[in-house]
Amino acid sequence: MFSYTTGGPFGLEDMVTTSGPGMTLVYLLVLPFFWCIPVSLVSAELTTAMPVEGGFYRWTRAAFGDFWGFLAGWWNWSASFLLGGIYAVLFTDYVVYYIPRMTWWEHYLISVAVIAVLTWVNVRGIQAVGQVATALELFILVPIAIMIAMALMHWRYDPFRPWVVPHQPTFKVFGVGLALGLWLYSGYEQLSTVAEEVEDPQRTYPRALALVVPLSMAAYFFPALAGLASAGNWQQWHAGFFSDAARIIGGRWLGTWMTVAAMLGSVALLNSTILTTTRMPFAMAEDKYLPHVLTRKHERYGTPWLAIVASAAIYALLAWQSLAQLISVYIWLRSATTVLTVLSGWKLRKLRPNMKRTFMVPGGRAGLFYVVAAPVVMALVALLGSDRFGMIGGAIAMILGPIVYALLRLRRHATAISTELI
């Protein structure tokens, strides 16, 4: 779960130059209370009540019916295309540290190669994915801890200055920067899609969420604070800068180690992204929304290998776009599915009050209101503050959902008529 939702601090660097050092640190501390914490609480409750393959897609379908269930699944699957591309691009952005004159086509081929390797790992099953994720995270967190310790001993700058980037358009400070923050803290409902493949999900999921949320906050905030306080140079914080910050703080050896850790962090994120998002087309195919062939399982490993390979192929097609462009569109789709998830928690409390829940959102009605209202408000703020590319691309990506649903309904209707005539 930590590997999917966080992986490490890598990728937050653009927040510093987009929103400013002060706003970045505030976002990293405050956003969880409006985004991942309420989403985690809802996900914990619904996973204990309905631990099924497809997770929040099937929760939404149970709560609001076929149309909204389909949109939750479709928007999530569409978002995964962008997410897979994001992590492949992020991996190769750090490879540039070693190959500074890399051409665009070399950048693309490296991104595709890492997607191919991790697709093979995922076809081998959830145990293989978990083993790879654990090994990667242990390697990643060590240089981060060393950098933080060394940086705090050489505190030279005020990490909160300036609060915002001077002369920056408002939508970039509070819109694009917020979108990056929501991306960092997204995905806490996603592991529900593999609930059937996890031992004792009713007990495992709430415990995992309780550990991962504070760990994720620490993994973002403390490296950013330490880097800004010791390395400074906030104007140069772009994707890949944690390697430069580690080199400034600890020398070339730490910079090199951090670069390897960042590369492996992207690998860990992509590895777990393939695991969680490829169960969505499998579940939707089982419900006859997507071609039945996507339900085909590997004879040896029992994984939905065709859904995995098909999704990975689309990741590869998108791996040439820039990180910021992919995120600005992705956050529209992620916000939509997150809102549907928390609304499903509220709706299923009303529709199925007697459904067994070994964990419930604490606080009664006030607690339920908080976990639903906070993400909804935050999603609206982020979408209204989108840049032009994200607003146009995100709106198109969302509108495609109802269009595809209508076409599938027409196809089903035509097939039913043909069957009756025969």
C-alpha positions as CSV (number, residue, x, y, z in Angstrom):
1,M,0.0,0.0,0.0
2,F,2.8,2.4,0.8
3,S,4.5,1.5,-2.5
4,Y,1.3,2.4,-4.4
5,T,0.3,5.5,-2.6
6,T,3.7,7.1,-1.9
7,G,6.9,5.2,-2.8
8,G,9.0,8.1,-1.7
9,P,9.1,11.9,-1.9
10,F,10.1,11.9,-5.6
11,G,7.7,13.9,-7.8
12,L,6.8,16.6,-5.4
13,E,9.7,18.9,-6.5
14,D,7.6,20.7,-9.0
15,M,5.3,21.9,-6.3
16,V,8.1,24.0,-4.9
17,T,8.6,26.0,-8.1
18,T,4.9,26.1,-8.9
19,S,3.4,27.1,-5.6
20,G,6.4,28.2,-3.5
21,P,8.3,26.5,-0.6
22,G,6.0,27.7,2.1
23,M,2.8,26.7,0.3
24,T,4.3,23.3,-0.6
25,L,5.1,22.5,3.0
26,V,1.6,23.7,4.1
27,Y,0.0,21.6,1.4
28,L,2.0,18.5,2.5
29,L,0.8,18.9,6.1
30,V,-2.8,20.0,5.5
31,L,-4.1,18.2,2.4
32,P,-4.2,14.7,4.0
33,F,-6.9,15.9,6.4
34,F,-9.1,16.9,3.4
35,W,-8.1,14.1,1.1
36,C,-6.4,10.9,2.0
37,I,-7.5,10.6,5.6
38,P,-11.2,10.7,4.9
39,V,-10.8,8.5,1.8
40,S,-8.8,6.0,3.9
41,L,-11.5,5.8,6.6
42,V,-14.3,5.2,4.0
43,S,-12.1,2.6,2.2
44,A,-11.4,0.8,5.4
45,E,-15.1,0.6,6.2
46,L,-16.2,-0.5,2.8
47,T,-13.4,-3.0,2.4
48,T,-14.4,-4.8,5.6
49,A,-18.0,-4.8,4.4
50,M,-17.5,-5.8,0.7
51,P,-14.0,-7.3,0.2
52,V,-14.5,-8.0,-3.5
53,E,-12.4,-7.9,-6.7
54,G,-12.9,-4.5,-8.2
55,G,-13.3,-2.8,-4.9
56,F,-14.7,0.7,-5.1
57,Y,-16.1,0.1,-8.6
58,R,-18.4,-2.5,-7.1
59,W,-19.1,-0.4,-4.1
60,T,-20.3,2.5,-6.4
61,R,-22.4,0.1,-8.4
62,A,-24.0,-1.3,-5.3
63,A,-24.7,2.2,-4.0
64,F,-25.8,4.1,-7.2
65,G,-26.5,1.5,-9.8
66,D,-25.0,0.4,-13.1
67,F,-24.4,3.9,-14.7
68,W,-22.3,5.4,-11.9
69,G,-20.6,2.1,-11.2
70,F,-19.5,1.9,-14.8
71,L,-18.2,5.5,-14.6
72,A,-16.2,4.7,-11.5
73,G,-14.6,1.8,-13.2
74,W,-14.1,3.5,-16.6
75,W,-12.7,6.8,-15.1
76,N,-10.4,4.8,-12.9
77,W,-9.1,2.6,-15.7
78,S,-8.6,5.8,-17.9
79,A,-6.7,7.4,-15.0
80,S,-4.5,4.4,-14.8
81,F,-3.3,5.0,-18.4
82,L,-2.0,8.4,-17.3
83,L,-0.7,7.1,-14.0
84,G,1.3,4.3,-15.7
85,G,2.8,6.8,-18.1
86,I,3.6,9.3,-15.3
87,Y,5.7,6.8,-13.4
88,A,7.5,5.5,-16.5
89,V,8.3,9.1,-17.4
90,L,9.4,9.9,-13.8
91,F,11.8,6.9,-13.8
92,T,13.5,8.0,-17.0
93,D,13.7,11.7,-15.8
94,Y,16.0,10.4,-13.1
95,V,18.0,8.3,-15.6
96,V,18.8,11.7,-17.3
97,Y,21.1,12.3,-14.2
98,Y,23.4,9.7,-15.7
99,I,22.7,10.4,-19.4
100,P,22.3,14.2,-19.6
101,R,22.3,14.2,-23.4
102,M,19.5,11.7,-23.8
103,T,17.3,12.1,-26.9
104,W,13.5,12.1,-26.7
105,W,13.3,8.7,-28.4
106,E,15.8,7.2,-26.0
107,H,13.8,8.6,-23.1
108,Y,10.7,7.0,-24.6
109,L,12.3,3.5,-25.2
110,I,13.6,3.4,-21.6
111,S,10.1,4.2,-20.3
112,V,8.6,1.4,-22.4
113,A,11.2,-1.0,-21.3
114,V,10.5,-0.5,-17.6
115,I,6.8,-0.9,-18.3
116,A,7.5,-4.3,-20.0
117,V,9.6,-5.7,-17.2
118,L,7.0,-4.8,-14.5
119,T,4.2,-6.2,-16.6
120,W,6.0,-9.5,-16.5
121,V,6.3,-9.2,-12.7
122,N,2.6,-8.6,-12.4
123,V,1.6,-11.5,-14.5
124,R,3.4,-13.7,-12.0
125,G,1.0,-12.6,-9.3
126,I,0.4,-10.5,-6.2
127,Q,3.1,-12.3,-4.1
128,A,5.8,-11.5,-6.6
129,V,4.6,-7.8,-6.7
130,G,4.6,-7.6,-2.9
131,Q,8.1,-9.1,-2.7
132,V,9.5,-6.7,-5.3
133,A,7.7,-3.7,-3.6
134,T,9.1,-4.5,-0.2
135,A,12.7,-4.9,-1.4
136,L,12.5,-1.6,-3.4
137,E,11.0,0.4,-0.5
138,L,13.7,-0.8,2.0
139,F,16.4,0.4,-0.5
140,I,14.6,3.7,-1.2
141,L,14.0,4.8,2.4
142,V,17.6,4.4,3.6
143,P,19.2,7.3,1.6
144,I,16.2,9.5,2.3
145,A,16.7,9.0,6.1
146,I,20.4,9.7,5.7
147,M,19.7,12.9,3.7
148,I,17.2,14.2,6.3
149,A,19.6,13.6,9.2
150,M,22.5,15.3,7.4
151,A,20.4,18.2,6.3
152,L,19.0,18.9,9.7
153,M,22.5,19.2,11.0
154,H,23.3,21.8,8.4
155,W,20.2,24.0,8.5
156,R,21.1,27.1,6.5
157,Y,17.8,28.5,5.0
158,D,14.3,29.3,6.0
159,P,12.4,26.5,4.3
160,F,9.1,28.4,4.3
161,R,10.5,31.4,2.3
162,P,9.1,32.6,0.0
163,W,5.6,31.5,0.9
164,V,4.5,31.6,-2.8
165,V,6.3,32.1,-6.0
166,P,6.6,35.8,-6.8
167,H,4.7,37.0,-9.9
168,Q,3.2,33.6,-10.5
169,P,-0.4,33.4,-11.8
170,T,-2.9,32.6,-9.1
171,F,-4.2,29.5,-10.8
172,K,-0.7,28.0,-10.8
173,V,0.0,28.7,-7.2
174,F,-3.4,27.4,-5.9
175,G,-4.5,25.2,-8.8
176,V,-1.6,23.4,-10.4
177,G,0.2,23.1,-7.1
178,L,-2.9,21.8,-5.4
179,A,-3.4,19.2,-8.2
180,L,0.2,18.0,-7.7
181,G,-0.6,17.7,-3.9
182,L,-3.8,15.7,-4.5
183,W,-1.8,13.4,-6.9
184,L,0.7,12.8,-4.2
185,Y,-2.0,11.8,-1.6
186,S,-4.2,9.9,-4.0
187,G,-4.9,6.2,-4.3
188,Y,-5.8,5.1,-0.8
189,E,-9.0,3.4,-2.1
190,Q,-7.2,1.7,-5.0
191,L,-5.9,-1.4,-3.1
192,S,-9.5,-2.4,-2.6
193,T,-9.5,-3.7,-6.2
194,V,-7.4,-6.7,-5.1
195,A,-9.2,-7.4,-1.9
196,E,-10.1,-11.0,-3.0
197,E,-6.4,-11.7,-3.4
198,V,-5.4,-10.5,0.1
199,E,-5.5,-12.7,3.2
200,D,-8.0,-11.6,5.8
201,P,-8.8,-8.2,4.1
202,Q,-11.3,-7.2,6.9
203,R,-8.4,-7.1,9.3
204,T,-5.5,-6.3,7.0
205,Y,-6.9,-3.2,5.2
206,P,-7.8,-1.0,8.2
207,R,-4.4,-1.7,9.8
208,A,-2.5,-1.0,6.6
209,L,-4.3,2.3,6.1
210,A,-3.7,3.3,9.8
211,L,0.1,2.8,9.3
212,V,0.5,4.1,5.7
213,V,-1.2,7.5,6.0
214,P,1.1,9.0,8.7
215,L,4.1,7.3,7.1
216,S,3.2,8.9,3.7
217,M,2.9,12.3,5.3
218,A,6.3,11.9,6.9
219,A,7.8,10.6,3.6
220,Y,6.8,13.8,1.8
221,F,7.1,16.5,4.4
222,F,10.5,15.8,6.1
223,P,12.5,15.3,2.9
224,A,11.0,18.5,1.5
225,L,11.6,20.4,4.7
226,A,15.2,19.1,5.1
227,G,16.1,19.7,1.4
228,L,14.8,23.3,1.4
229,A,16.5,24.1,4.8
230,S,19.9,22.7,3.8
231,A,20.2,22.6,0.0
232,G,18.0,25.7,-0.7
233,N,17.8,26.7,-4.4
234,W,14.0,26.5,-4.4
235,Q,14.0,28.0,-7.9
236,Q,15.7,24.9,-9.3
237,W,13.3,22.4,-7.7
238,H,12.0,20.4,-10.7
239,A,11.5,16.7,-11.3
240,G,14.7,15.0,-10.3
241,F,16.0,17.7,-7.9
242,F,16.2,15.4,-4.9
243,S,19.3,13.9,-6.5
244,D,20.9,17.4,-6.6
245,A,19.7,18.2,-3.1
246,A,21.3,15.0,-1.8
247,R,24.5,15.8,-3.6
248,I,24.6,19.4,-2.2
249,I,23.9,18.0,1.3
250,G,26.0,14.9,1.4
251,G,28.3,14.9,-1.6
252,R,28.4,12.9,-4.8
253,W,28.0,9.5,-3.2
254,L,24.6,10.5,-1.6
255,G,23.5,12.2,-4.8
256,T,24.1,9.0,-6.8
257,W,22.4,6.8,-4.2
258,M,19.4,9.2,-4.1
259,T,19.2,9.0,-7.9
260,V,19.1,5.2,-7.8
261,A,16.5,5.4,-5.0
262,A,14.4,7.8,-7.1
263,M,14.5,5.5,-10.1
264,L,13.5,2.5,-7.9
265,G,10.8,4.6,-6.3
266,S,9.2,5.1,-9.7
267,V,9.6,1.4,-10.4
268,A,7.8,0.6,-7.1
269,L,5.0,3.0,-7.9
270,L,4.5,1.6,-11.4
271,N,4.8,-1.9,-10.2
272,S,1.9,-1.5,-7.7
273,T,-0.1,0.7,-10.1
274,I,-0.2,-2.2,-12.6
275,L,-1.3,-4.5,-9.8
276,T,-4.2,-2.3,-8.6
277,T,-5.5,-0.8,-11.8
278,T,-5.5,-3.8,-14.1
279,R,-8.1,-5.6,-11.8
280,M,-10.6,-2.9,-12.9
281,P,-10.9,-4.0,-16.6
282,F,-11.1,-7.6,-15.3
283,A,-14.0,-6.9,-13.0
284,M,-15.8,-4.8,-15.6
285,A,-15.4,-7.5,-18.2
286,E,-16.9,-10.0,-15.7
287,D,-19.9,-7.6,-15.5
288,K,-20.1,-7.6,-19.3
289,Y,-19.1,-4.0,-19.7
290,L,-15.8,-4.8,-21.5
291,P,-14.9,-7.7,-23.8
292,H,-15.1,-11.0,-22.0
293,V,-11.6,-11.9,-23.2
294,L,-10.2,-9.6,-20.5
295,T,-11.3,-12.1,-17.9
296,R,-8.9,-14.7,-19.2
297,K,-6.5,-15.8,-16.4
298,H,-2.9,-17.1,-16.7
299,E,-2.9,-21.0,-16.5
300,R,0.0,-21.0,-14.0
301,Y,-0.3,-17.8,-11.9
302,G,-4.1,-17.3,-12.0
303,T,-3.7,-13.6,-12.8
304,P,-5.8,-11.7,-15.4
305,W,-2.8,-11.5,-17.7
306,L,-4.6,-10.2,-20.8
307,A,-6.1,-7.2,-18.8
308,I,-2.6,-6.6,-17.5
309,V,-0.9,-6.7,-20.9
310,A,-3.6,-4.5,-22.5
311,S,-3.4,-1.8,-19.8
312,A,0.4,-1.8,-20.0
313,A,0.3,-1.3,-23.8
314,I,-1.7,1.9,-23.3
315,Y,0.7,3.1,-20.5
316,A,3.5,2.7,-23.1
317,L,1.6,4.8,-25.7
318,L,1.3,7.7,-23.2
319,A,4.9,7.5,-21.8
320,W,6.1,10.3,-24.1
321,Q,4.1,13.1,-22.5
322,S,5.5,15.4,-19.8
323,L,4.9,14.7,-16.1
324,A,2.9,17.9,-15.5
325,Q,0.6,17.4,-18.5
326,L,-0.2,13.9,-17.5
327,I,-0.9,14.8,-13.9
328,S,-3.1,17.8,-14.8
329,V,-5.5,15.5,-16.7
330,Y,-5.1,12.5,-14.3
331,I,-6.3,14.6,-11.3
332,W,-9.7,15.1,-13.0
333,L,-10.3,11.4,-13.3
334,R,-8.9,10.6,-9.9
335,S,-11.0,13.3,-8.2
336,A,-14.2,11.9,-9.8
337,T,-13.5,8.3,-8.7
338,T,-12.6,9.5,-5.2
339,V,-15.8,11.5,-4.8
340,L,-17.8,8.5,-6.0
341,T,-16.0,6.3,-3.4
342,V,-16.8,8.5,-0.4
343,L,-20.4,9.1,-1.6
344,S,-20.8,5.3,-1.8
345,G,-19.8,5.1,1.8
346,W,-22.6,7.5,2.7
347,K,-25.2,5.9,0.4
348,L,-24.5,2.3,1.6
349,R,-24.9,3.4,5.2
350,K,-28.5,4.3,4.2
351,L,-29.2,1.4,1.8
352,R,-27.6,-1.4,3.8
353,P,-27.4,-0.3,7.4
354,N,-27.3,-3.9,8.6
355,M,-24.4,-5.0,6.4
356,K,-21.6,-6.4,8.6
357,R,-18.8,-3.8,9.0
358,T,-15.9,-4.8,11.2
359,F,-14.6,-1.2,11.0
360,M,-16.8,1.9,10.8
361,V,-15.9,5.6,10.3
362,P,-15.8,7.0,13.8
363,G,-17.7,10.0,15.0
364,G,-21.3,9.0,14.0
365,R,-23.0,11.4,11.6
366,A,-20.4,14.1,12.1
367,G,-17.7,11.7,11.2
368,L,-19.5,10.5,8.1
369,F,-20.2,14.1,7.1
370,Y,-16.5,14.9,7.4
371,V,-15.2,12.0,5.3
372,V,-17.7,12.8,2.5
373,A,-17.7,16.6,2.5
374,A,-13.9,17.2,2.8
375,P,-12.9,15.3,-0.4
376,V,-15.8,16.7,-2.4
377,V,-14.9,20.3,-1.5
378,M,-11.2,19.6,-2.2
379,A,-11.9,18.0,-5.6
380,L,-14.0,21.0,-6.6
381,V,-11.3,23.5,-5.6
382,A,-8.7,21.5,-7.5
383,L,-10.8,21.2,-10.7
384,L,-11.7,24.9,-10.7
385,G,-8.1,25.8,-10.4
386,S,-6.9,23.6,-13.2
387,D,-4.7,25.0,-16.0
388,R,-6.0,25.1,-19.5
389,F,-4.4,21.8,-20.7
390,G,-5.7,20.0,-17.6
391,M,-9.2,21.5,-17.8
392,I,-9.7,20.7,-21.5
393,G,-8.0,17.2,-21.4
394,G,-9.7,16.3,-18.1
395,A,-13.2,17.4,-19.3
396,I,-12.8,15.3,-22.5
397,A,-11.6,12.3,-20.5
398,M,-14.6,12.4,-18.2
399,I,-17.2,13.0,-20.9
400,L,-15.9,9.9,-22.7
401,G,-17.3,7.8,-19.8
402,P,-21.0,8.5,-20.4
403,I,-20.5,8.2,-24.2
404,V,-18.9,4.8,-23.9
405,Y,-21.6,3.7,-21.5
406,A,-24.3,4.8,-24.0
407,L,-22.6,2.9,-26.9
408,L,-22.3,-0.2,-24.8
409,R,-26.0,0.0,-23.8
410,L,-27.0,0.4,-27.5
411,R,-24.8,-2.6,-28.4
412,R,-26.4,-4.7,-25.7
413,H,-29.9,-3.7,-26.8
414,A,-29.1,-4.6,-30.5
415,T,-27.6,-7.9,-29.4
416,A,-30.7,-8.7,-27.3
417,I,-33.0,-7.9,-30.3
418,S,-30.9,-10.1,-32.6
419,T,-31.1,-13.0,-30.1
420,E,-34.9,-12.7,-29.9
421,L,-35.3,-12.7,-33.7
422,I,-33.1,-15.8,-34.0
